[in-house]
């Protein structure tokens, strides 16, 4: 005879809270790594996970000297939680779209420090969005390209500005500006006295690579 979960039907707000904590623990790879994201201590996280396992009557994860690992049931619960929260987000977006004005939160991330001209343009765009949709809360922050891509894929950010060096599957890219990149040399270099227009790609390729490698 199978053990039945004591999680009530329908799922309560407390159950959702425990599942959100569990999702963060899984995505961070353990209790300690999830402390910063959740803003609670490792011992508190452990208590919440024990409560979730007790309510579900399932062993969700293994923790100890061997590290953090999910059980088969834990993996199933994690994917089910993802689907659950995606459904809640879809519901919120649908309800929000029924109103006459946009609301909620729009997260914009920047990878590099923008120059003064681009900062002014971005400020104007933010002002236009704020004037058009005063109930929409804008969040502007910076991070590395790698982290920004992860946040976009997890729907924790909506728009990002960063150099286009490669494209990641699952993201939509749109060029918004371009800027020149200059190759410089010292006065001792053989190209120093050459006119820029006469330096061809073949000439550049023929120059020995003197870069140092430690």
BAFI-3210 file (N, C-alpha, C; in Angstrom, 3 decimals, decimal comma, padded with zeros to 6 digits):
// residues 214
n [1|2|3|4|5|6|7|8|9|10|11|12|13|14|15|16|17|18|19|20|21|22|23|24|25|26|27|28|29|30|31|32|33|34|35|36|37|38|39|40|41|42|43|44|45|46|47|48|49|50|51|52|53|54|55|56|57|58|59|60|61|62|63|64|65|66|67|68|69|70|71|72|73|74|75|76|77|78|79|80|81|82|83|84|85|86|87|88|89|90|91|92|93|94|95|96|97|98|99|100|101|102|103|104|105|106|107|108|109|110|111|112|113|114|115|116|117|118|119|120|121|122|123|124|125|126|127|128|129|130|131|132|133|134|135|136|137|138|139|140|141|142|143|144|145|146|147|148|149|150|151|152|153|154|155|156|157|158|159|160|161|162|163|164|165|166|167|168|169|170|171|172|173|174|175|176|177|178|179|180|181|182|183|184|185|186|187|188|189|190|191|192|193|194|195|196|197|198|199|200|201|202|203|204|205|206|207|208|209|210|211|212|213|214]
n.u [000,852|000,657|002,145|000,330|000,484|000,531|000,043|-002,359|-005,331|-006,857|-003,413|-001,682|-000,701|001,516|002,631|003,406|005,359|007,305|007,953|009,036|011,358|012,593|012,990|014,848|016,989|017,665|018,407|020,598|022,298|022,490|022,106|023,752|024,658|022,329|021,706|022,259|020,554|018,016|018,014|017,980|019,152|021,306|020,506|017,820|016,836|017,224|015,342|012,947|013,083|012,960|010,383|008,941|009,528|008,376|005,675|005,138|005,795|008,027|011,382|013,384|015,953|019,477|021,895|025,070|028,325|028,904|027,966|025,440|022,500|019,802|017,024|015,253|012,534|012,763|013,737|011,516|009,627|010,846|010,761|008,019|007,388|008,546|006,871|004,520|004,994|005,515|002,996|001,577|002,836|002,116|-000,612|-000,678|000,396|-001,575|-003,858|-002,878|-002,665|-005,255|-005,997|-006,106|-003,652|-000,127|001,446|003,372|006,688|009,629|012,656|015,813|019,009|022,502|025,606|028,122|029,749|028,026|028,729|028,625|026,853|025,211|024,140|022,523|020,659|019,483|018,356|016,424|014,754|013,826|012,453|010,418|009,049|008,222|006,548|004,572|003,608|002,909|002,411|004,122|006,920|010,297|013,421|016,810|019,944|023,325|025,496|027,538|028,043|027,618|026,070|023,882|022,736|021,909|019,978|018,117|017,244|016,022|013,872|014,159|015,018|014,239|015,066|018,227|021,378|024,223|027,503|027,551|028,790|028,428|025,659|023,084|021,108|017,600|017,331|016,405|017,855|018,631|020,133|021,063|022,841|026,048|029,621|032,880|035,922|039,232|042,512|045,594|049,074|052,491|055,049|057,346|056,556|056,287|054,113|053,574|054,238|052,783|050,049|046,670|044,802|046,223|046,966|046,381|044,254|045,733|048,331|048,197|047,796|050,229|052,003|054,145|053,079|053,587|052,623|052,682|052,690|051,900]
n.v [-001,189|002,192|005,080|007,973|011,396|014,132|016,636|019,052|019,225|021,839|022,861|024,671|028,082|027,899|025,468|026,196|028,049|026,400|024,815|026,721|027,362|024,868|024,604|026,669|025,675|023,351|024,477|025,937|024,052|023,031|023,458|025,397|026,943|028,145|030,038|032,846|033,624|033,057|034,404|033,409|031,379|028,436|026,457|027,104|026,680|023,929|023,078|023,817|022,155|019,654|019,794|019,911|017,396|015,793|016,505|015,642|013,035|011,914|011,210|013,669|014,693|014,026|014,681|015,297|014,003|013,122|015,109|017,157|015,762|014,810|012,661|010,131|010,648|013,253|014,603|014,380|015,871|018,367|019,058|019,063|021,195|023,312|023,357|024,004|026,609|027,948|027,829|029,425|031,875|032,264|032,557|034,961|036,728|036,577|037,571|040,100|041,151|041,677|044,060|047,674|048,891|048,256|046,366|045,238|043,874|044,852|043,683|044,835|044,191|045,007|044,296|045,534|048,611|051,371|054,012|057,642|058,781|056,606|055,948|058,180|057,866|055,449|056,266|058,035|056,247|054,706|056,702|057,268|054,806|054,721|056,987|056,208|053,814|053,910|052,127|050,074|048,593|049,264|047,614|048,110|046,755|045,429|042,796|039,849|038,580|035,827|035,233|036,851|035,660|033,233|034,178|035,293|033,002|031,682|033,260|035,274|037,705|040,158|041,785|042,476|044,153|043,645|042,890|041,454|038,491|035,782|033,548|032,286|029,409|029,639|032,266|035,525|037,722|041,132|043,620|046,832|048,911|049,836|049,950|051,201|049,236|049,624|048,830|049,072|050,126|050,313|052,890|051,609|049,578|048,016|048,881|051,411|053,750|053,449|054,255|053,961|053,022|051,507|049,227|045,965|043,052|040,778|041,681|042,158|039,554|038,437|039,372|038,513|036,818|038,194|038,030|037,472|034,529|033,214]
n.w [000,000|-000,888|000,556|001,419|000,518|002,843|002,070|001,574|-000,506|-002,179|-002,984|-000,498|000,413|002,038|001,220|-001,353|-000,725|000,477|-001,726|-003,438|-002,058|-002,126|-004,912|-005,339|-003,839|-005,269|-007,754|-007,043|-006,164|-003,570|000,071|001,372|-000,775|-001,554|000,276|-000,049|-002,183|-001,137|001,263|003,840|006,589|006,452|008,261|008,656|006,093|005,978|007,866|006,589|004,327|005,497|006,535|004,128|003,013|004,968|004,752|002,187|002,412|001,224|000,209|-000,808|-001,338|-000,969|001,436|002,739|003,520|001,002|-000,596|-002,213|-003,581|-005,713|-005,149|-007,045|-006,763|-005,874|-008,123|-009,806|-008,359|-008,448|-011,229|-011,528|-009,874|-011,281|-013,542|-012,242|-011,183|-013,550|-014,692|-012,881|-013,352|-016,023|-015,682|-014,201|-016,079|-018,044|-016,710|-016,100|-018,651|-019,279|-018,233|-018,685|-018,568|-018,545|-015,994|-013,145|-013,099|-014,807|-015,720|-016,483|-017,651|-017,753|-019,278|-019,671|-018,736|-019,786|-022,112|-021,760|-023,648|-024,403|-021,952|-021,494|-023,572|-022,793|-020,388|-021,352|-022,713|-020,556|-019,192|-021,026|-021,066|-018,400|-018,276|-020,052|-018,997|-015,989|-013,904|-014,245|-012,949|-013,177|-013,205|-013,119|-013,628|-013,291|-014,573|-015,191|-018,557|-018,774|-016,449|-016,967|-019,253|-018,117|-016,288|-018,034|-019,418|-017,339|-016,934|-015,069|-015,707|-018,204|-020,366|-021,858|-022,191|-023,937|-025,338|-028,618|-028,981|-029,266|-029,796|-027,744|-027,567|-027,383|-026,693|-027,869|-030,122|-030,827|-032,627|-031,382|-031,385|-032,746|-032,560|-033,373|-033,383|-032,555|-033,676|-032,238|-032,201|-031,027|-031,343|-032,130|-033,723|-036,962|-038,439|-037,586|-038,973|-041,216|-043,417|-042,440|-044,323|-046,158|-044,932|-045,115|-044,584|-045,117|-044,648|-041,904|-041,016|-041,582|-039,734|-037,072|-034,081|-031,062|-028,542|-025,047|-023,032|-019,989]
ca.u [000,000|001,468|001,923|-000,304|001,015|-000,365|-000,201|-003,805|-005,819|-005,775|-002,134|-001,763|000,377|002,689|003,227|004,067|006,583|008,278|008,371|009,927|012,648|013,156|013,438|016,079|018,039|018,064|019,059|021,882|023,152|022,650|021,561|024,662|024,711|021,037|021,493|022,232|019,358|016,808|018,102|017,785|020,314|021,312|019,714|016,406|016,535|017,138|014,053|011,901|013,162|012,448|008,922|008,401|009,625|007,389|004,337|004,985|006,165|008,981|012,773|013,613|017,368|020,484|022,930|026,044|029,712|028,946|027,458|023,996|021,997|018,367|016,523|014,391|011,314|013,127|013,792|010,136|008,990|011,467|010,193|006,612|007,356|008,812|005,631|003,530|005,283|005,315|001,551|001,185|003,318|001,272|-001,894|-000,480|000,554|-002,874|-004,722|-002,327|-002,924|-006,658|-006,148|-005,838|-002,275|000,862|001,875|004,328|008,102|010,444|014,062|016,763|020,379|023,585|026,837|029,246|029,455|027,673|029,309|027,698|025,806|024,264|023,426|021,481|019,617|018,769|017,550|015,263|013,858|013,190|011,491|009,271|008,297|007,586|005,447|003,517|003,063|003,357|002,258|005,161|008,125|011,511|014,613|018,005|021,072|024,440|026,003|028,371|027,265|027,231|024,959|022,719|022,112|021,221|018,798|017,138|016,697|015,178|012,809|014,388|015,273|013,437|015,829|019,631|022,263|025,599|028,137|027,167|029,946|027,879|024,235|022,672|019,806|016,518|017,252|016,175|018,840|018,306|021,166|020,526|023,870|027,361|030,692|034,130|036,993|040,493|043,725|046,664|050,429|053,458|055,845|058,390|055,986|056,502|052,936|053,343|054,378|051,938|048,708|045,707|044,083|047,066|047,219|045,377|044,090|046,857|049,495|048,017|047,967|051,638|052,803|054,328|052,375|054,551|051,951|053,300|051,814|052,521]
ca.v [000,000|003,381|006,147|009,137|012,682|014,875|017,949|019,124|019,624|022,324|023,200|025,914|029,057|027,368|024,469|026,923|028,628|025,314|024,397|027,760|027,168|023,634|024,916|027,458|024,778|022,492|025,249|026,414|022,904|022,700|024,377|026,515|027,801|028,826|031,006|034,237|033,876|032,980|035,345|032,716|030,574|027,034|025,663|027,364|025,961|022,507|022,856|023,882|020,961|018,535|019,947|019,542|015,946|015,211|016,726|014,824|011,658|011,518|011,629|014,473|014,905|013,439|015,646|014,730|014,077|012,874|016,264|017,292|015,031|014,568|011,312|010,054|011,382|014,668|015,142|014,487|016,992|019,604|019,377|019,393|022,542|024,235|023,469|024,684|028,044|028,478|028,003|030,593|033,051|032,436|033,084|036,363|037,496|036,631|038,498|041,428|041,634|042,048|045,436|048,703|049,336|047,260|046,430|044,195|044,242|044,661|043,641|045,122|043,976|045,487|043,558|046,455|049,998|052,137|055,348|058,702|058,955|055,485|056,084|059,187|057,271|054,469|057,025|058,549|055,113|054,380|057,768|057,082|053,648|055,094|057,910|055,485|052,740|054,255|050,996|049,092|048,846|048,922|047,293|048,188|046,214|044,939|041,468|039,293|038,051|034,444|035,257|037,470|034,647|032,291|034,841|035,409|031,676|031,313|034,266|036,166|038,994|040,236|042,438|042,658|044,840|043,154|042,734|040,247|037,671|034,499|033,488|031,136|028,882|029,967|033,711|036,302|038,800|042,250|044,675|048,169|049,889|049,289|050,890|050,732|048,688|050,055|048,065|050,052|049,604|051,280|053,549|050,694|048,565|048,301|049,523|052,706|054,815|053,146|054,825|052,911|052,480|050,590|048,016|044,979|041,904|039,872|042,232|041,906|038,121|038,056|039,878|037,495|036,999|038,341|038,074|036,610|033,562|032,755]
ca.w [000,000|-000,993|001,523|000,796|000,950|003,718|001,490|001,316|-001,820|-003,031|-002,376|000,266|000,225|002,739|000,340|-002,436|-000,169|000,622|-003,065|-003,961|-001,392|-002,688|-006,267|-005,217|-003,350|-006,381|-008,810|-006,528|-005,897|-002,160|001,071|001,604|-001,963|-001,728|001,363|-000,524|-002,994|-000,315|002,370|005,109|006,939|006,035|009,209|008,374|004,848|006,316|008,540|005,568|003,477|006,301|006,571|002,820|002,876|005,879|004,211|000,980|002,740|000,197|000,375|-002,006|-001,629|-000,091|001,789|003,662|003,065|-000,441|-001,311|-002,403|-004,751|-005,703|-005,358|-008,224|-006,432|-005,785|-009,483|-010,301|-007,668|-008,961|-012,551|-011,322|-009,295|-012,390|-014,319|-011,408|-011,123|-014,905|-014,864|-012,094|-014,073|-017,211|-015,209|-013,834|-017,314|-018,714|-015,980|-016,266|-020,014|-019,410|-017,801|-019,694|-018,456|-018,154|-014,605|-012,811|-013,026|-016,008|-015,293|-017,557|-017,192|-018,625|-019,033|-019,626|-018,401|-020,978|-022,146|-021,361|-024,663|-024,335|-020,676|-021,685|-024,404|-021,972|-019,430|-022,076|-022,955|-019,276|-018,901|-021,925|-020,578|-017,129|-018,558|-020,766|-018,146|-014,629|-012,984|-014,540|-012,147|-013,916|-012,419|-013,950|-012,862|-014,099|-014,234|-016,248|-019,682|-018,457|-015,495|-017,613|-020,100|-017,233|-015,742|-019,119|-019,696|-016,203|-016,841|-013,944|-016,339|-019,423|-021,423|-021,483|-023,125|-023,835|-026,655|-029,351|-029,325|-029,680|-029,475|-026,956|-027,989|-026,473|-026,521|-029,088|-030,184|-031,692|-032,515|-031,134|-031,719|-033,075|-032,317|-033,990|-032,552|-033,152|-033,397|-032,041|-032,075|-030,507|-032,382|-032,580|-034,618|-038,380|-039,018|-036,965|-039,971|-042,366|-043,464|-042,087|-045,481|-046,955|-044,139|-045,492|-043,689|-045,371|-043,953|-040,474|-040,755|-041,755|-038,620|-036,025|-032,817|-029,987|-027,244|-024,034|-022,367|-018,748]
c.u [000,886|001,108|001,309|000,287|000,014|-000,530|-001,668|-004,102|-006,946|-004,502|-002,231|-000,602|001,657|003,398|003,981|005,378|007,675|008,810|009,288|011,317|013,344|013,711|014,745|017,250|018,569|018,867|020,399|022,813|023,385|022,125|022,437|024,659|023,434|020,801|021,348|020,964|018,103|016,816|017,807|018,972|020,162|020,447|018,220|015,964|016,357|015,812|012,920|011,904|012,655|010,924|008,294|008,426|008,596|005,985|004,094|005,178|007,055|010,374|013,181|015,090|018,249|021,530|023,808|027,438|029,837|028,442|025,949|023,572|020,507|018,074|015,669|013,084|011,577|013,203|012,395|009,422|009,545|010,855|008,705|006,469|007,609|007,545|004,560|003,757|005,191|003,835|001,043|001,616|002,467|-000,084|-001,781|-000,352|-000,781|-003,790|-004,224|-002,610|-004,370|-006,908|-005,789|-004,388|-001,379|001,241|002,833|005,739|008,811|011,906|014,960|018,173|021,377|024,868|028,022|028,792|029,183|028,341|028,212|026,541|024,759|023,497|022,282|020,329|018,793|017,876|016,296|014,247|013,101|012,139|010,231|008,397|007,547|006,397|004,269|002,826|003,519|003,240|003,287|006,437|009,351|012,669|015,801|019,198|022,154|024,907|026,899|027,485|026,755|026,026|023,705|021,999|021,342|019,928|017,714|016,466|015,773|014,015|012,930|014,815|014,559|014,208|017,268|020,381|023,675|026,180|027,745|028,381|029,537|026,419|023,904|021,276|018,749|016,363|017,076|017,079|018,407|019,395|020,531|021,561|025,163|028,407|031,989|035,101|038,316|041,641|044,895|048,021|051,348|054,293|056,989|057,867|056,148|055,311|052,730|053,373|053,507|050,601|047,684|045,095|044,905|047,373|046,085|045,294|045,236|048,106|049,399|048,272|049,422|052,522|052,937|053,579|053,399|053,901|052,572|052,274|052,547|052,053]
c.v [001,235|004,389|007,334|010,412|013,367|016,308|018,035|019,474|020,625|022,658|024,568|026,841|028,583|026,315|025,143|027,533|027,564|024,876|025,435|027,643|025,934|023,875|025,698|026,592|023,901|023,276|025,822|025,273|022,596|023,775|025,608|027,490|028,600|029,909|032,431|034,551|033,944|033,980|034,726|031,796|029,122|026,177|025,867|026,660|024,478|022,175|022,853|022,629|019,731|018,588|019,522|018,033|015,249|015,337|015,863|013,337|011,073|011,975|012,353|014,616|014,239|014,501|015,048|014,879|013,867|014,041|016,224|016,561|014,814|013,083|011,314|010,809|012,885|015,328|015,341|015,673|018,317|020,004|019,724|020,807|023,597|024,453|024,231|026,192|028,696|028,741|029,218|031,884|033,331|033,027|034,573|037,232|037,652|037,641|039,926|042,017|042,072|043,494|046,408|049,161|048,169|047,465|045,286|044,737|043,920|044,781|043,808|044,998|044,481|044,756|044,492|047,841|050,775|053,502|056,388|058,853|057,858|055,499|057,081|058,633|056,262|055,170|057,585|057,437|054,747|055,427|057,616|055,923|053,998|056,019|057,185|054,454|052,977|053,111|049,895|049,477|048,362|048,695|047,264|047,753|045,747|043,572|041,000|038,718|036,651|034,414|035,844|036,452|033,635|032,898|035,005|034,074|031,214|032,286|035,122|037,547|038,978|040,807|042,606|043,382|044,305|042,937|041,424|039,463|036,272|034,478|032,179|030,700|029,187|031,446|034,391|037,529|039,867|043,324|046,043|049,261|049,151|050,360|050,330|050,187|048,991|049,155|049,047|049,367|050,704|051,854|052,666|049,675|048,997|048,995|050,958|053,849|054,577|053,885|053,695|052,247|051,502|049,304|047,029|043,862|040,916|040,354|041,993|040,444|037,692|038,511|038,804|037,858|037,029|038,413|037,083|035,706|033,034|031,354]
c.w [000,000|000,085|000,811|001,381|001,861|003,236|001,099|-000,132|-001,609|-002,248|-001,707|-000,070|000,913|001,891|-000,806|-001,948|-000,035|-000,738|-003,706|-003,342|-001,951|-004,096|-006,244|-004,760|-004,485|-007,408|-008,368|-006,140|-004,436|-001,233|001,219|000,437|-002,152|-000,689|000,852|-001,297|-002,132|000,837|003,717|005,350|006,487|006,965|008,988|007,101|005,135|006,981|007,519|004,687|004,224|006,383|005,253|002,631|003,770|005,311|002,971|001,255|001,650|000,612|-000,900|-002,359|-000,578|000,203|002,871|003,110|001,563|-001,264|-001,446|-003,671|-004,589|-005,821|-006,628|-007,985|-006,370|-007,151|-010,047|-009,660|-008,183|-010,304|-012,443|-010,755|-010,373|-013,203|-013,542|-011,413|-012,500|-015,169|-014,094|-012,778|-015,302|-016,817|-014,880|-015,074|-018,038|-018,038|-016,148|-017,629|-020,209|-018,996|-018,906|-019,675|-018,066|-016,700|-014,346|-012,805|-014,329|-015,597|-016,515|-016,998|-018,228|-018,259|-018,864|-019,216|-019,679|-020,936|-021,895|-022,350|-024,563|-023,014|-020,799|-022,525|-023,605|-020,965|-020,098|-022,346|-021,681|-018,916|-019,749|-021,443|-019,300|-017,369|-019,217|-019,885|-016,698|-013,630|-013,227|-013,802|-012,913|-012,958|-013,370|-013,121|-013,831|-013,640|-015,369|-017,358|-019,364|-017,513|-016,117|-018,475|-019,251|-016,682|-016,798|-019,393|-018,572|-015,999|-015,588|-014,419|-017,684|-020,609|-020,934|-022,591|-022,922|-025,228|-027,313|-029,798|-029,766|-029,252|-028,781|-027,378|-026,930|-026,220|-027,873|-029,064|-031,186|-031,547|-032,317|-031,380|-032,051|-032,808|-032,887|-032,944|-033,255|-032,712|-033,351|-031,937|-031,549|-031,652|-032,882|-033,589|-036,071|-039,035|-038,521|-037,987|-041,208|-042,266|-043,253|-043,315|-046,299|-046,188|-044,398|-044,456|-043,866|-044,654|-042,453|-040,132|-040,823|-040,608|-037,548|-034,753|-031,695|-028,615|-026,295|-023,402|-021,132|-018,405]
res [x|x|x|x|x|x|x|x|x|x|x|x|x|x|x|x|x|x|x|x|x|x|x|x|x|x|x|x|x|x|x|x|x|x|x|x|x|x|x|x|x|x|x|x|x|x|x|x|x|x|x|x|x|x|x|x|x|x|x|x|x|x|x|x|x|x|x|x|x|x|x|x|x|x|x|x|x|x|x|x|x|x|x|x|x|x|x|x|x|x|x|x|x|x|x|x|x|x|x|x|x|x|x|x|x|x|x|x|x|x|x|x|x|x|x|x|x|x|x|x|x|x|x|x|x|x|x|x|x|x|x|x|x|x|x|x|x|x|x|x|x|x|x|x|x|x|x|x|x|x|x|x|x|x|x|x|x|x|x|x|x|x|x|x|x|x|x|x|x|x|x|x|x|x|x|x|x|x|x|x|x|x|x|x|x|x|x|x|x|x|x|x|x|x|x|x|x|x|x|x|x|x|x|x|x|x|x|x|x|x|x|x|x|x]
***
